[in-house]
């Protein structure tokens, strides 16, 4: 998760993730004619209006890294939302995509 971050950067990142100054939640958005869309939201805990932005997911959805990016924007004063854009895809399609990705990585390692 931390990649090539230095020790002080890791400490700062963990401080953001555990900050009482931001509110984190998972929500469900109503999508007309479809199933609800899950989204991860992080926002400043302070009252009032804040600028907003959308954090786009990676290939496999809103994972821990995307949640962390969302939280870091919230720590900077933004309301950040990361929607599960592929919520309409069947679980079997998502699993097939994961398997394809794993096979691709296996090929690259060989």
Order of alpha helices (4+ residues) and beta strands (2+ residues): alpha-beta-beta-beta-alpha-beta-alpha
